[in-house]
Structures are given as structure tokens and as C-alpha cells.
Amino acid sequence: MLAPVTHILPLTQIRRTRLLPVPGRVLVTAGQKVAATDVIADARLNTQHLVLDIGRGLGMPADQTDRYVTRKVGEEINEGDVVAGPVGMIPRMVRTPKSGRVVAIGGGQVLLELAGTPFELIAGIGGTVTDLMPERGAVIETVGALVQGVWGNGKIDKGILTVVAHRPDEELTTGQLDVGMRGVVVLAGPCTSEEALRTAAEIPLRGLILSSLGASLINVTREISLPVLVLEGFGKFPLDRNAFQVLSTNDKREVVVNAFPRDRRTGSRPEVIIPLPSTGQVPRPREADIFAPGQTVRMQRAPYTAVIGTLVSIRQGQNTFQSGLHAPAAVVRLENGDQVIVPLANLDVIE
């Protein structure tokens, strides 16, 4: 069975493909250096179309009106601009009620593509543009530390990392935050305090990396302006020791907090990237693996949510669980030595 991989790597080559949701303009060139917060492409979303009835507007048969159209296909026009006319002793004209672009003319009609909602594609990673996809986006590469999480509030920023969690299970409180942290990214343990989140936004921080988040605070994190990235899950879970090691050893370095939500279709997920100098070849992370004994795995469902263990063996065939579920399963040894049986679908591999 193919296993999803969560990357917790002190040094790796990171390659990310960033694409617009619809065709648009690519604003970077191959070989260009970009910052994580740079706009690399833009487009218009939710585009609509409007048909202007020129014959009706000029008061004449449709087959006689095309010659009175004063615009060309591809031309941008603004609200109130004349599209056809004037004609007649008492001049009659057709004006556009909205701004847009002329996409077709004929049969006594003009078809406009209305200006949609502006959309800017953020790089999401600082590095070098290595490939371009015309009208869609670019591929960006860098070298550094990589720690992936499970949830983000959809925002991105960068700043100097400040570690306030002296232990992986130390909960974030308002007492750990002060105005001297303005513009930094804070690494903390669990957070169950709305007041702490509000304080982080008021300072304001550039980002907040948490081991876990109280489920009741999801809407609060979506409201505040800074990126909030959750590494382990919802509830009260300590930082994974490997993630804590990688992040805490990079205290006072610049980090990028990409808290965009996980997208299983594209494989993208919220992550912390720490650009680092390197010499020679640096390996790329694996994006998927096959479950095998000896792997470090993390469990994703109760009663072992966010618990790390070692995969001991895979139980062949369908296994029946107390819930009534029938599924392939694995034996996992916990850090205290106990062994548990869990569905394979509830595991991801930690690399």
C-alpha cells in the first residue's frame, strides 16, 4: 500500500510547482531569484460575459448594425464607453454598462468578457525559478530545512524564528509574547488560548508555528492576519521530537511559514521552509513510499492521534476493528514499548 510521507528534514532540496487556478500572466523568468512572498503570476477569477444587443440599442435590424460597432475584438473598454454609433438625426449610441474586453462581434451583438476578481499567485518558497509553465505558473527550487504540518489557515509570511517552547509540550500563553517580538515567527507547543492568538495578531507576529490547536479556535485563526501552521493536529499534543529538533536548532534564522491548506489532489501541504547554505549534492525528499517494517510512522486517528511509533509488521488481509471497520492493518510499537494494531490508512511515514 502506498504511504503518504511527512517530511521533517534538516537539509534537503525543495522543489515546488506553483500554478494559477486559471490561465493568466506569468511575471517571472527562468533563473530569476524570488522571495517566498513575491507575486510570480496573476489572473482574473470568476470571469463573466455580457452580450450587448446592438440592433436593439440603435433601433435597426441586426444584420445592418455591425458596421456601426466602433470597437475591435481584444480591445479593453471601460464602463460608459461607446461601443456602437452614433446613428440617426437624433444620435443613438450603445454604451457598455460595465468594464471588460471585447471577445466577439457579429450578428448585431457584441460579446464582452467582464473583468473578474484579481488573483495573485505567491511564490510560497524563496529560491530560483527553474521552469516556466506559460500562462499558468513556475517551478521554484531551494535548499534548506523542511518541516511539514497537517493544517494551516491559508496565509503565508516570513520572519526570524523565535522559539518560546522550552519543552515540546509547553503550552503557548500570553506571557510568552511581547511587543519585542514584532515581525518574528514564533515556535510554540499546544495552543488552547484565544487570548494568546489575539495577542500574537496584535503585536503583530509574522507567523505562528504550533504543535497543536484547540479545535474551537479554528475560526479565530482564520480571522487573524498572520499565518498559523499546526504540525500535529487538533487537541493538545506536544511537538514531535524530530520537528522540535530541526526547528529549535534553527532559532534566529529566517523561516518561511506557508500555511496554505493541505491539498491531497496536488500533494501540497502546510510547511515551514528554512533556507540554508549548502555545498555539493543535496538529496530530494521522497513524496511517497511503500509501508515497510522499521519505518517511523505517525498515527492520525483517535485514540492515538499524533502519536509517533515504529512500524513492526504489516498484517496481511482484512482486519476487523472494534468499530466494525475491515481494513489492512499494521503493528506499531510505541515509544513506551507497547504495541498496537492500527489501520494502514491511519498512518503516514515520517521522513
C-alpha positions in Angstrom: 0.0 0.0 0.0 1.3 3.4 -1.0 2.1 5.5 2.1 1.9 9.3 2.4 5.1 10.9 3.6 5.5 13.8 6.1 8.9 15.5 5.7 10.9 16.5 8.7 14.3 17.1 7.2 17.3 19.2 8.5 18.6 19.7 4.9 17.1 18.8 1.6 16.5 20.1 -1.9 13.0 21.5 -2.1 11.2 21.8 -5.4 7.7 23.4 -5.6 5.4 23.8 -8.6 3.2 26.9 -8.2 0.2 27.1 -10.6 -2.7 29.6 -11.2 -6.2 28.1 -11.0 -7.0 29.6 -14.4 -4.8 30.9 -17.3 -3.2 34.3 -16.6 0.1 36.1 -16.8 3.5 34.7 -15.5 5.5 37.5 -14.1 8.9 35.8 -13.6 11.6 34.4 -15.8 13.7 31.3 -15.7 16.8 31.7 -13.5 15.2 34.6 -11.5 15.6 34.7 -7.7 12.3 35.1 -5.9 11.3 35.6 -2.2 8.6 33.4 -0.7 6.1 36.4 -0.6 6.8 37.6 -4.2 3.9 37.5 -6.7 5.0 35.3 -9.6 1.8 35.2 -11.6 -1.7 36.8 -11.7 -5.1 36.2 -13.3 -8.7 37.1 -13.1 -11.1 34.7 -11.4 -14.9 34.4 -11.7 -14.9 35.9 -15.2 -18.4 36.6 -16.6 -19.7 37.5 -20.0 -22.2 40.2 -21.2 -24.0 40.3 -24.5 -24.8 43.8 -25.9 -27.7 43.9 -28.3 -26.5 46.5 -30.8 -29.6 46.2 -33.1 -32.0 47.0 -30.3 -29.8 49.8 -29.0 -29.5 51.5 -32.3 -33.1 50.8 -33.4 -32.3 49.0 -36.6 -32.2 45.4 -38.0 -29.4 43.3 -36.5 -27.9 42.5 -39.9 -27.3 46.2 -40.5 -25.6 47.1 -37.3 -22.1 45.5 -37.4 -20.6 48.4 -39.4 -21.6 50.8 -36.7 -19.6 49.0 -34.0 -16.6 51.2 -33.1 -14.6 48.6 -31.1 -12.3 45.7 -32.1 -12.0 42.2 -30.8 -9.5 42.1 -28.0 -10.0 45.8 -27.1 -10.3 46.7 -23.4 -13.2 49.1 -22.7 -14.4 50.9 -19.6 -17.8 51.3 -18.1 -19.7 54.0 -20.1 -17.6 53.8 -23.3 -19.4 54.0 -26.6 -19.5 50.5 -28.3 -21.6 51.4 -31.4 -23.0 54.5 -33.1 -23.9 57.3 -33.2 -26.5 56.9 -35.9 -29.7 58.9 -36.9 -30.8 62.5 -36.9 -31.1 62.2 -33.1 -27.9 60.3 -32.4 -28.4 56.9 -30.9 -25.4 55.1 -29.3 -24.8 51.9 -27.4 -22.6 52.2 -24.3 -21.2 49.4 -22.2 -22.7 49.2 -18.7 -19.5 47.5 -17.3 -15.8 47.4 -18.0 -14.4 44.4 -19.9 -12.8 43.1 -23.1 -14.4 42.6 -26.5 -14.2 38.9 -27.4 -16.7 38.7 -30.3 -18.6 40.9 -32.7 -21.3 39.8 -35.2 -25.0 39.3 -35.9 -25.9 42.6 -34.3 -24.3 41.7 -31.0 -21.0 42.4 -29.1 -19.8 39.9 -26.5 -17.8 41.3 -23.6 -15.7 39.4 -21.1 -16.1 41.3 -17.8 -13.2 41.9 -15.5 -13.1 39.2 -12.8 -11.7 39.2 -9.3 -7.9 39.8 -9.3 -5.9 36.8 -8.1 -2.1 36.9 -7.3 -0.1 33.7 -7.1 2.5 33.9 -4.3 5.8 32.0 -4.7 5.4 30.3 -1.4 9.1 29.4 -1.3 12.2 31.5 -1.7 14.6 30.3 -4.3 15.4 30.1 -8.1 12.8 29.8 -10.8 13.9 26.7 -12.8 10.9 26.1 -15.2 8.0 28.1 -16.5 4.5 27.0 -17.5 3.2 29.6 -19.9 0.0 31.3 -18.6 0.0 29.0 -15.6 3.0 29.4 -13.2 6.5 28.3 -12.4 8.7 25.7 -10.7 10.9 27.1 -7.8 13.8 25.3 -6.1 15.9 26.0 -3.0 17.9 24.1 -0.4 17.1 24.1 3.3 15.3 22.5 6.2 11.7 21.3 5.7 9.1 20.6 8.3 5.6 19.8 7.1 2.4 20.2 9.1 -1.2 19.0 9.0 -3.2 22.3 8.9 -2.8 25.9 8.0 -5.1 29.0 8.0 -4.3 29.9 4.4 -1.7 32.6 4.8 2.0 33.0 4.2 4.8 35.2 5.5 8.4 35.0 6.6 10.4 36.3 9.6 13.1 35.4 12.1 12.3 32.3 14.1 12.0 32.7 17.8 11.5 29.6 20.0 9.3 30.2 23.0 8.7 26.5 23.8 11.4 25.2 26.0 9.8 21.8 26.0 7.8 20.1 23.3 4.7 20.1 25.5 4.9 23.7 26.8 1.6 25.4 26.0 1.5 28.9 24.4 0.4 31.6 26.8 0.2 35.4 26.5 3.1 35.7 29.0 5.4 34.3 26.3 4.5 37.1 23.9 5.5 40.7 24.0 5.9 43.7 21.6 9.6 43.0 21.2 8.6 40.0 19.0 7.1 42.3 16.4 7.9 40.8 13.0 9.2 37.4 14.1 7.9 33.9 13.7 7.2 32.1 17.0 7.5 28.3 17.5 5.3 27.1 20.4 3.7 24.0 21.7 0.0 23.4 22.0 -2.4 26.4 22.0 -5.8 26.4 23.6 -6.0 30.1 24.4 -7.9 32.5 22.2 -6.3 35.4 24.1 -2.8 34.1 23.0 -3.8 34.0 19.4 -5.3 37.5 19.6 -2.2 38.8 21.2 0.0 37.3 18.5 -2.0 39.1 15.9 -1.9 42.5 17.8 1.9 42.5 18.2 1.9 41.5 15.3 3.9 38.4 14.7 4.9 37.3 11.2 3.8 33.7 11.8 2.9 31.2 14.5 4.0 27.5 14.4 2.1 25.3 16.8 2.3 21.7 17.7 -1.5 21.6 18.1 -4.5 23.8 18.2 -7.8 23.6 20.2 -10.5 22.7 17.7 -12.7 25.6 19.0 -10.0 28.1 17.8 -10.1 27.2 14.1 -12.3 30.1 13.2 -10.2 32.5 15.2 -7.0 31.5 13.4 -8.8 32.1 10.0 -9.8 35.6 11.1 -6.3 36.8 12.2 -3.8 38.3 9.8 -0.7 36.1 10.4 -0.1 32.6 9.1 -0.8 29.9 11.7 0.6 26.4 11.0 -0.3 23.3 13.0 2.2 20.5 13.0 0.5 17.6 14.8 -3.3 18.1 14.9 -6.3 19.5 16.8 -6.4 19.0 20.5 -3.4 19.2 22.9 -0.4 17.3 21.5 3.3 18.1 22.1 5.8 18.8 19.3 7.2 15.8 17.6 10.8 15.5 18.9 12.3 15.4 15.4 10.4 18.5 14.3 11.3 20.3 17.6 15.0 19.4 17.0 15.0 20.7 13.4 13.2 23.9 14.2 14.8 24.8 17.6 18.3 24.3 16.1 17.5 27.0 13.6 16.4 29.6 16.2 17.1 33.1 14.9 17.2 32.1 11.3 14.8 33.4 8.7 11.9 31.0 8.1 9.0 30.9 5.7 5.6 29.8 7.1 3.5 28.6 4.3 0.1 27.9 6.0 -1.8 27.1 2.8 -4.3 24.3 3.4 -3.4 20.7 2.5 -4.4 19.7 -1.0 -4.4 15.9 -1.5 -5.0 16.3 -5.2 -1.7 18.2 -5.8 0.2 16.8 -2.8 0.8 20.3 -1.4 0.6 20.9 2.3 1.3 23.5 5.0 5.1 23.6 5.7 7.9 25.5 7.3 10.9 26.1 5.0 14.3 27.4 6.3 16.7 28.3 3.5 20.2 27.1 4.3 23.6 27.3 2.6 24.9 24.1 1.0 27.8 22.7 -0.9 27.6 19.7 -3.2 24.6 17.5 -4.0 21.6 17.6 -1.6 19.1 14.7 -1.8 15.5 15.4 -2.7 12.7 14.2 -0.4 10.5 11.3 -1.4 6.9 12.2 -2.0 5.6 8.7 -1.3 6.7 5.4 0.0 5.6 1.8 0.5 4.8 0.8 4.0 7.6 -1.4 5.4 8.8 -2.6 8.8 11.3 -0.3 10.5 9.7 3.0 9.3 8.8 5.8 11.7 5.1 6.4 11.4 2.6 8.8 12.8 -1.0 7.8 13.7 -3.8 10.2 12.5 -6.9 9.0 14.3 -8.1 8.5 17.9 -7.2 7.0 20.3 -3.6 7.5 19.0 -3.8 10.9 17.2 -0.4 12.4 16.5 1.4 9.5 18.3 4.7 8.5 16.8 5.9 4.9 16.6 7.8 2.3 14.7 6.1 0.0 12.2 6.8 -3.5 13.3 4.9 -5.6 10.7 2.0 -5.5 8.3 -0.9 -7.8 8.9 -2.0 -9.3 5.6 -5.6 -9.4 4.5 -8.6 -7.6 6.1 -8.5 -7.0 9.8 -11.6 -6.3 11.9 -11.5 -3.4 14.4 -13.8 -2.7 17.3 -15.6 0.0 15.3 -16.6 -2.7 12.8 -14.1 -1.5 10.2 -12.4 -4.1 7.9 -9.1 -2.9 6.6 -5.4 -3.7 6.1 -3.5 -3.0 9.3 -0.1 -2.7 10.8 1.5 -3.4 14.2 3.1 -0.3 15.6 5.5 -0.1 18.5 5.0 3.0 20.6 7.9 4.9 22.3 6.9 3.2 25.7 7.4 -0.2 24.1 3.7 -1.1 23.8 2.4 -2.5 20.5 -0.9 -1.5 18.9 -2.7 -2.6 15.8 -4.0 0.3 13.6 -5.4 0.6 10.1 -2.7 1.4 7.4 -5.0 4.2 6.2 -4.4 5.9 9.6 -0.7 6.1 9.2 1.8 8.4 7.4 5.5 7.9 7.2 7.8 10.4 8.8 11.0 11.0 6.8 
